[in-house]
């Protein structure tokens, strides 16, 4: 089994070989946020939980490809959450020969106009104390620099967890999340520019593998910003909307069981048809 601390390695493993499933975190730069999801999926199979350490989109694509090459049996299933959904989408377009399928969970919208009003929606779900703190944190992060602001980014993420979840399980933050503001700023600036220009959506023409998108109906990232653009761009695309579900389905009391049922059904095909390399 492959093991190691987050700061020493660019991945963590769950379960036993062969490793054919990867869970790719969001942020960008929120390493460790998928630990509980990867651990649960690792009860039945080998799962790699890679961490993004590089500061350019193309370099994160290459880093993920290197992790696959060094740890996995091919072909792989890539499950990406939030920004991670975009990252696995981009990798599948670039290195389709190593990918069996991709699963996009809580993806950001693929066209800019769908993203309008997301912050306001999040703020409307918080009480006044949290709204004030969110505004202060956003102001700090937009104007201040320095490594200490990674702590502020982590705090902002925890506040958004309140706004983004419908009815989460208790202790749903029971994992070690290492937010990196430097990675976030550099990668998100580039990724958002790709969306704004249309490049992000356009690369979907190069994806030949099956694509499944899973989205919560309470997720502030609008589901139509994923379903509509991708259904028009991809050849093999399925979309599942979960009721009473926010941005992280695996922590939701009402949607968790259905979410894992969908994932297990999706993984069954590759596991039955593949043999270790």
C-alpha positions as MATLAB code, in Angstrom:
seq = 'XXXXXXXXXXXXXXXXXXXXXXXXXXXXXXXXXXXXXXXXXXXXXXXXXXXXXXXXXXXXXXXXXXXXXXXXXXXXXXXXXXXXXXXXXXXXXXXXXXXXXXXXXXXXXXXXXXXXXXXXXXXXXXXXXXXXXXXXXXXXXXXXXXXXXXXXXXXXXXXXXXXXXXXXXXXXXXXXXXXXXXXXXXXXXXXXXXXXXXXXXXXXXXXXXXXXXXXXXXXXXXXXXXXXXXXXXXXXXXXXXXXXXXXXXXXXXXXXXXXXXXXXXXXXXXXXXXXXX';
ca = [
       0.000    0.000    0.000;
       1.210    3.515   -0.787;
       1.201    5.793    2.203;
       2.663    9.097    3.241;
       2.019   12.469    4.808;
       0.442   15.131    2.632;
       3.465   17.429    2.826;
       5.883   14.671    1.765;
       3.946   13.141   -1.107;
       1.568   14.342   -3.785;
      -0.986   11.640   -3.023;
      -2.458    9.387   -0.354;
      -3.803    5.877   -0.929;
      -6.825    4.008    0.434;
      -7.639    0.329    0.109;
      -5.378   -2.138   -1.671;
      -4.036   -2.448   -5.242;
      -4.838   -2.341   -8.036;
      -5.479    1.413   -7.875;
      -7.923    2.382  -10.626;
      -9.932    5.167   -8.976;
      -8.711    8.672   -8.150;
     -10.567   11.317   -6.142;
      -9.403   14.788   -7.160;
      -9.954   17.662   -4.724;
     -11.132   21.160   -5.416;
     -10.098   24.595   -4.239;
      -7.904   24.955   -6.162;
      -5.454   24.199   -3.379;
      -7.760   22.481   -0.848;
      -5.641   19.352   -0.407;
      -7.228   16.740    1.838;
     -10.875   17.736    1.463;
     -11.780   14.398   -0.144;
     -10.175   12.220    2.531;
     -13.470   10.911    3.917;
     -14.849   10.240    0.416;
     -11.687    8.466   -0.705;
     -11.586    6.417    2.494;
     -15.186    5.273    2.015;
     -14.612    4.275   -1.613;
     -11.387    2.559   -0.526;
     -13.338    0.031    1.526;
     -14.040   -1.929   -1.660;
     -11.126   -1.045   -3.981;
      -7.831    0.744   -4.332;
      -8.230    4.525   -4.400;
      -5.609    7.223   -4.896;
      -6.259   10.648   -3.369;
      -3.860   12.991   -5.208;
      -2.896   16.451   -3.943;
      -2.346   19.409   -6.214;
       0.958   21.153   -5.538;
       1.605   23.091   -8.745;
       0.540   26.620   -9.643;
      -0.460   26.434  -13.310;
      -3.377   24.592  -14.850;
      -1.249   22.709  -17.368;
       1.183   21.744  -14.606;
      -1.624   20.380  -12.429;
      -2.825   18.317  -15.399;
       0.693   16.948  -15.818;
       1.060   16.340  -12.076;
      -2.130   14.284  -12.083;
      -0.941   12.336  -15.138;
       2.355   11.594  -13.369;
       0.527   10.366  -10.268;
      -1.557    8.029  -12.423;
       1.536    6.746  -14.225;
       3.378    6.080  -10.963;
       0.587    4.565   -8.866;
      -2.294    3.249  -10.959;
      -3.362    0.377  -13.180;
      -4.972    1.552  -16.388;
      -7.484    2.656  -17.391;
      -8.568    4.826  -14.487;
     -11.768    6.418  -13.257;
     -11.304   10.052  -12.256;
     -13.754   11.526   -9.753;
     -13.256   15.267   -9.425;
     -15.019   17.613   -7.027;
     -15.606   21.338   -7.686;
     -12.373   22.662   -9.280;
     -11.230   19.027   -9.345;
     -14.120   18.296  -11.725;
     -12.657   20.786  -14.182;
      -9.197   19.296  -13.695;
     -10.250   15.718  -14.523;
     -12.238   17.045  -17.493;
      -9.104   18.773  -18.793;
      -6.961   15.683  -18.235;
      -9.471   13.457  -20.053;
      -9.290   15.826  -23.016;
      -5.479   15.740  -23.028;
      -4.786   12.114  -22.076;
      -7.916   10.219  -23.041;
      -6.038    6.963  -23.628;
      -5.490    6.441  -19.884;
      -9.026    7.342  -18.754;
     -11.964    4.948  -18.664;
     -14.473    7.569  -17.503;
     -14.753   10.731  -15.436;
     -17.222   11.670  -12.703;
     -17.839   15.364  -12.040;
     -19.206   16.079   -8.555;
     -20.404   19.576   -7.661;
     -18.612   21.034  -10.661;
     -18.352   24.732  -11.199;
     -20.438   26.023  -14.136;
     -18.731   25.760  -17.527;
     -19.907   29.141  -18.812;
     -19.366   32.472  -17.069;
     -22.928   33.755  -17.067;
     -24.129   30.819  -14.966;
     -21.754   31.848  -12.147;
     -23.336   35.249  -11.590;
     -24.934   35.647   -8.164;
     -23.218   32.705   -6.480;
     -21.669   34.766   -3.661;
     -24.983   36.483   -2.986;
     -26.737   33.122   -2.791;
     -24.160   31.870   -0.298;
     -24.419   34.993    1.841;
     -28.216   34.766    1.908;
     -27.930   31.371    3.628;
     -25.734   32.655    6.488;
     -26.608   34.604    9.592;
     -25.482   38.216    9.957;
     -22.354   37.399   11.983;
     -21.135   34.940    9.357;
     -22.038   37.281    6.506;
     -19.921   40.041    8.010;
     -17.015   37.652    8.528;
     -17.236   36.323    4.969;
     -17.108   39.853    3.557;
     -14.082   40.680    5.721;
     -12.277   37.503    4.705;
     -12.929   38.114    1.021;
     -11.607   41.652    1.412;
      -8.486   40.397    3.208;
      -7.813   37.777    0.574;
      -8.297   40.205   -2.301;
      -5.979   42.878   -0.909;
      -3.453   41.196    1.403;
      -0.605   38.850    0.521;
       1.397   36.432    2.607;
       1.365   32.785    3.672;
      -0.749   33.542    6.744;
      -3.689   34.159    4.434;
      -3.914   30.434    3.723;
      -5.481   30.261    7.197;
      -8.015   32.896    6.188;
      -8.792   30.906    3.032;
      -9.380   27.821    5.182;
     -11.717   29.795    7.457;
     -13.639   31.068    4.436;
     -13.991   27.496    3.218;
     -15.506   26.446    6.538;
     -18.017   29.290    6.404;
     -18.963   28.349    2.852;
     -19.455   24.780    4.043;
     -22.327   26.160    6.127;
     -23.910   27.836    3.130;
     -23.202   25.040    0.668;
     -24.662   22.093    2.619;
     -28.353   21.255    2.884;
     -28.232   19.071    6.012;
     -24.722   17.743    6.682;
     -23.671   14.912    8.926;
     -22.126   15.844   12.250;
     -18.352   16.196   12.182;
     -18.330   16.380    8.400;
     -14.993   18.239    8.590;
     -13.183   15.333   10.217;
     -10.276   15.415    7.809;
      -7.071   17.403    7.387;
      -7.591   20.138    4.793;
      -4.479   22.126    3.853;
      -5.567   25.256    1.972;
      -2.864   26.939   -0.099;
      -3.653   30.514   -1.076;
      -0.794   30.681   -3.589;
      -2.106   27.683   -5.515;
      -5.650   29.006   -5.309;
      -4.858   32.466   -6.662;
      -2.633   31.385   -9.549;
      -4.676   28.413  -10.726;
      -8.096   29.993  -10.287;
      -7.044   33.122  -12.159;
      -6.015   30.999  -15.121;
      -8.983   28.606  -14.911;
     -11.569   31.386  -14.691;
      -9.965   33.037  -17.716;
     -10.320   29.747  -19.616;
     -14.016   29.657  -18.758;
     -14.525   33.297  -19.697;
     -12.894   32.819  -23.114;
     -14.834   29.626  -23.856;
     -11.669   27.504  -23.955;
     -12.729   25.409  -20.963;
     -15.931   24.210  -22.580;
     -14.407   23.876  -26.042;
     -11.818   21.257  -24.995;
     -14.746   18.948  -24.248;
     -14.813   18.141  -27.967;
     -11.660   16.077  -27.384;
     -13.214   13.893  -24.655;
     -14.221   10.446  -25.873;
     -14.835    8.635  -22.576;
     -18.156    8.516  -20.691;
     -18.793   11.523  -18.454;
     -21.154   11.514  -15.476;
     -22.003   14.715  -13.618;
     -23.577   14.517  -10.147;
     -24.970   17.700   -8.645;
     -26.988   18.687   -5.604;
     -30.144   20.748   -6.042;
     -29.018   22.957   -3.110;
     -25.509   23.508   -4.445;
     -24.908   27.246   -4.995;
     -23.001   26.278   -8.133;
     -25.992   26.159  -10.524;
     -26.660   22.705  -11.928;
     -27.824   24.105  -15.276;
     -24.312   25.560  -15.728;
     -23.036   22.004  -15.874;
     -25.889   20.069  -17.460;
     -26.737   22.365  -20.358;
     -23.232   23.182  -21.694;
     -21.888   19.630  -21.334;
     -24.955   17.958  -22.843;
     -24.367   20.088  -25.926;
     -20.610   19.471  -26.094;
     -20.000   15.843  -25.041;
     -20.887   12.676  -26.942;
     -21.398   10.401  -23.911;
     -22.804   12.443  -21.038;
     -25.134   11.651  -18.139;
     -26.397   14.015  -15.461;
     -27.830   13.152  -12.051;
     -29.436   15.754   -9.795;
     -29.699   14.833   -6.113;
     -32.501   16.258   -3.977;
     -31.835   17.861   -0.576;
     -28.174   17.940   -1.440;
     -25.522   20.635   -1.414;
     -22.013   20.957   -2.794;
     -20.584   17.832   -1.095;
     -23.029   14.922   -1.489;
     -20.986   12.501    0.612;
     -21.588   14.570    3.781;
     -25.330   15.061    3.233;
     -27.779   13.139    5.473;
     -30.480   12.838    2.811;
     -28.374   12.381   -0.345;
     -25.352   10.384    0.852;
     -26.859    6.930    0.281;
     -28.074    7.711   -3.239;
     -24.765    9.373   -4.075;
     -22.712    6.318   -3.127;
     -25.177    4.035   -4.898;
     -24.642    5.994   -8.127;
     -20.867    5.908   -7.690;
     -20.796    2.172   -6.971;
     -22.909    1.481  -10.048;
     -20.554    3.583  -12.146;
     -17.442    1.848  -10.810;
     -18.837   -1.677  -11.173;
     -18.352   -1.716  -14.930;
     -14.633   -1.047  -14.971;
     -13.973   -3.350  -12.020;
     -15.774   -6.269  -13.644;
     -14.201   -5.827  -17.061;
     -10.627   -5.003  -16.062;
      -7.780   -7.128  -14.811;
      -4.631   -5.878  -13.056;
      -1.833   -4.705  -15.358;
];
